[in-house]
Amino acid sequence: MTDAERHLAGHSDRFAALIARVGPRAHTPDDTPPYARLLRAIAHQQLNGRAAETIFGRFKALFPGHDIPPPDLVLARPEADLRAAGFSFSKITAIRDIAAKALDGVVPQPDEAHALDDAALIERLVTIRGVGRWTVEMLLIDMGRPDVLPVDDFGVREGYRILHGLEAQPKPKVLAEIGLAWAPYRTTASWYLWRAADEHKKVKPLPVQA
């Protein structure tokens, strides 16, 4: 058991039972540059995974020879081409702003991103159109940051509701206060709360007796 798992299990018997049931957290930090991750995040907003990846694939196909198109090429591409790939006007605006902010240095290169603390990265990246705090928190978690609790995430709040047998999800501000006790391992707490929500989805209702 890791230090994070011991901390959470010692804090709550419910967490201890969940950790024992689910097993150790599986996570490998993702070295995808923030620029590329933000482009993909915009593509996925308000779409299911398959549809988003189809559109993102069409977008990348507009730039042969590049796995992720450089920002200057994105800005030079006609809006009609981006629209034909499947992006809405609001997403086109967001993608172009990501590209512009990458050229301006607001979107950091990987080395700089790792040197910045969580609050500094959030403060910088939420200035980009279409990028909110939740998007940056997911980026931080993927980077391997250990103490991120995305209180606006439905799955995290739902997992807490399920874990504690509540009728309603806690409000984000309430969960943020509760989560202070999980520091400095709030990312691991989030992961287990997601697992609790996933477990609940898999529970099949009992058949109705005739």
C-alpha positions as CSV (number, residue, x, y, z in Angstrom):
1,M,0.0,0.0,0.0
2,T,1.3,3.4,-1.0
3,D,1.6,6.4,1.4
4,A,-1.4,7.9,-0.3
5,E,-3.5,4.8,0.1
6,R,-2.5,4.5,3.8
7,H,-3.3,8.1,4.4
8,L,-6.8,7.7,2.9
9,A,-7.5,4.4,4.5
10,G,-6.5,5.8,7.9
11,H,-8.8,8.7,7.4
12,S,-11.9,6.7,6.6
13,D,-13.1,3.1,7.0
14,R,-15.1,3.6,3.9
15,F,-12.0,4.6,1.9
16,A,-10.2,1.7,3.5
17,A,-12.8,-0.8,2.3
18,L,-12.9,0.8,-1.2
19,I,-9.1,0.7,-1.5
20,A,-9.1,-3.0,-0.4
21,R,-11.8,-3.8,-2.9
22,V,-10.4,-1.9,-5.9
23,G,-6.7,-2.5,-5.4
24,P,-3.8,-0.1,-6.0
25,R,-4.2,3.0,-8.1
26,A,-3.0,2.5,-11.6
27,H,-1.5,5.6,-13.2
28,T,1.4,6.5,-15.4
29,P,2.2,10.2,-15.9
30,D,1.4,11.4,-19.4
31,D,4.2,13.5,-21.0
32,T,1.9,14.9,-23.8
33,P,2.8,18.6,-24.1
34,P,0.1,21.0,-22.7
35,Y,-0.5,22.5,-26.1
36,A,-1.4,19.1,-27.6
37,R,-3.5,18.1,-24.6
38,L,-5.5,21.3,-24.7
39,L,-6.3,20.9,-28.4
40,R,-7.6,17.4,-27.7
41,A,-9.6,18.6,-24.6
42,I,-11.4,21.1,-26.8
43,A,-12.2,18.4,-29.3
44,H,-13.7,16.3,-26.6
45,Q,-15.9,19.0,-25.0
46,Q,-19.6,18.0,-25.0
47,L,-19.0,14.9,-27.2
48,N,-18.6,11.2,-26.6
49,G,-15.1,9.8,-27.0
50,R,-15.6,8.2,-30.4
51,A,-17.1,11.2,-32.0
52,A,-14.5,13.5,-30.6
53,E,-11.6,11.3,-31.8
54,T,-13.2,11.2,-35.3
55,I,-13.3,15.0,-35.5
56,F,-9.8,15.3,-33.9
57,G,-8.5,12.9,-36.5
58,R,-10.0,14.9,-39.3
59,F,-8.4,18.0,-37.8
60,K,-4.9,16.4,-37.7
61,A,-5.3,15.2,-41.3
62,L,-5.5,18.8,-42.4
63,F,-1.8,19.0,-41.5
64,P,0.1,16.1,-43.1
65,G,3.4,15.3,-41.5
66,H,2.4,16.5,-38.1
67,D,1.0,14.4,-35.3
68,I,-0.1,17.6,-33.6
69,P,-0.1,20.7,-36.0
70,P,2.2,23.6,-34.9
71,P,0.3,26.6,-33.7
72,D,1.4,28.8,-36.6
73,L,-0.1,26.4,-39.1
74,V,-3.3,26.2,-37.1
75,L,-3.7,30.0,-37.2
76,A,-3.0,30.0,-40.9
77,R,-5.7,27.4,-41.7
78,P,-8.9,28.8,-43.1
79,E,-11.9,28.7,-40.8
80,A,-13.9,26.8,-43.4
81,D,-11.4,23.9,-43.3
82,L,-11.7,23.6,-39.5
83,R,-15.5,23.8,-39.8
84,A,-15.4,21.0,-42.4
85,A,-13.5,18.8,-39.9
86,G,-16.5,19.0,-37.6
87,F,-15.6,21.8,-35.2
88,S,-18.2,24.3,-34.1
89,F,-17.5,28.0,-34.3
90,S,-16.9,28.2,-30.6
91,K,-14.4,25.4,-30.7
92,I,-12.6,26.9,-33.7
93,T,-12.3,30.1,-31.6
94,A,-10.9,28.1,-28.7
95,I,-8.5,26.2,-30.9
96,R,-7.2,29.3,-32.5
97,D,-6.8,31.0,-29.1
98,I,-4.8,27.9,-27.8
99,A,-2.5,28.3,-30.9
100,A,-2.1,32.0,-30.3
101,K,-1.4,31.6,-26.6
102,A,1.2,28.8,-27.5
103,L,3.0,31.3,-29.7
104,D,2.8,33.9,-27.0
105,G,4.3,31.6,-24.4
106,V,1.1,31.5,-22.2
107,V,0.8,27.7,-23.0
108,P,4.1,26.4,-21.5
109,Q,6.5,23.9,-23.0
110,P,6.7,20.6,-21.0
111,D,9.8,21.6,-19.0
112,E,8.3,24.9,-18.0
113,A,4.9,23.3,-17.2
114,H,6.6,20.9,-14.8
115,A,8.4,23.8,-13.1
116,L,5.2,25.6,-12.4
117,D,3.0,24.8,-9.4
118,D,-0.6,23.8,-9.8
119,A,-2.0,27.2,-9.0
120,A,0.3,29.0,-11.5
121,L,-0.7,26.6,-14.3
122,I,-4.4,27.0,-13.6
123,E,-4.1,30.8,-13.5
124,R,-2.3,30.9,-16.8
125,L,-4.3,28.3,-18.8
126,V,-7.8,29.4,-17.8
127,T,-7.1,32.7,-19.6
128,I,-7.6,30.7,-22.9
129,R,-11.0,30.7,-24.5
130,G,-12.8,27.4,-23.8
131,V,-10.4,26.3,-21.1
132,G,-11.8,26.1,-17.6
133,R,-10.4,25.0,-14.3
134,W,-11.7,21.4,-14.7
135,T,-9.7,21.1,-18.0
136,V,-6.5,22.2,-16.4
137,E,-7.1,20.0,-13.4
138,M,-7.4,17.0,-15.7
139,L,-4.1,18.1,-17.4
140,L,-2.5,18.3,-13.9
141,I,-3.7,14.8,-13.0
142,D,-2.3,13.4,-16.2
143,M,1.0,15.1,-15.5
144,G,1.2,13.2,-12.3
145,R,0.5,16.0,-9.8
146,P,-0.4,14.3,-6.5
147,D,-2.8,16.8,-4.8
148,V,-5.5,17.7,-7.3
149,L,-9.2,17.5,-6.3
150,P,-11.5,18.5,-9.2
151,V,-14.6,19.4,-7.1
152,D,-16.6,20.4,-10.2
153,D,-16.3,16.9,-11.6
154,F,-19.5,15.0,-11.6
155,G,-17.8,11.6,-11.2
156,V,-15.8,12.7,-8.1
157,R,-18.9,14.2,-6.4
158,E,-21.0,11.1,-7.4
159,G,-18.3,8.8,-6.0
160,Y,-18.4,10.6,-2.7
161,R,-22.1,10.4,-2.6
162,I,-22.0,6.6,-3.3
163,L,-19.2,6.0,-0.9
164,H,-21.0,7.7,2.0
165,G,-24.6,6.6,1.1
166,L,-25.9,10.2,0.6
167,E,-29.1,11.1,-1.2
168,A,-27.4,14.1,-3.0
169,Q,-23.9,14.9,-4.2
170,P,-22.0,17.4,-2.0
171,K,-21.7,20.9,-3.4
172,P,-18.2,21.7,-4.8
173,K,-17.3,24.1,-2.0
174,V,-18.4,21.5,0.6
175,L,-16.3,18.8,-1.1
176,A,-13.3,21.1,-1.2
177,E,-13.6,21.6,2.6
178,I,-14.0,17.8,3.1
179,G,-11.0,17.1,0.8
180,L,-8.6,19.2,2.9
181,A,-8.2,16.1,5.1
182,W,-7.0,14.1,2.1
183,A,-4.1,16.4,1.3
184,P,-1.4,16.0,0.1
185,Y,-2.9,13.0,-1.8
186,R,-6.1,14.4,-3.2
187,T,-5.4,13.1,-6.7
188,T,-5.4,9.6,-5.3
189,A,-8.6,10.3,-3.5
190,S,-10.2,11.6,-6.7
191,W,-9.1,8.4,-8.5
192,Y,-10.8,6.2,-5.9
193,L,-14.0,8.3,-5.9
194,W,-14.1,7.8,-9.7
195,R,-13.8,4.0,-9.0
196,A,-16.7,4.2,-6.5
197,A,-18.9,5.9,-9.1
198,D,-17.8,3.2,-11.7
199,E,-18.7,0.4,-9.3
200,H,-22.2,1.8,-8.8
201,K,-22.8,2.0,-12.6
202,K,-22.0,-1.8,-12.8
203,V,-24.5,-2.8,-10.2
204,K,-27.5,-4.3,-12.0
205,P,-30.9,-3.8,-10.5
206,L,-32.7,-6.8,-9.2
207,P,-35.5,-8.2,-11.5
208,V,-39.0,-7.1,-10.7
209,Q,-41.0,-10.1,-9.3
210,A,-44.2,-10.7,-11.2
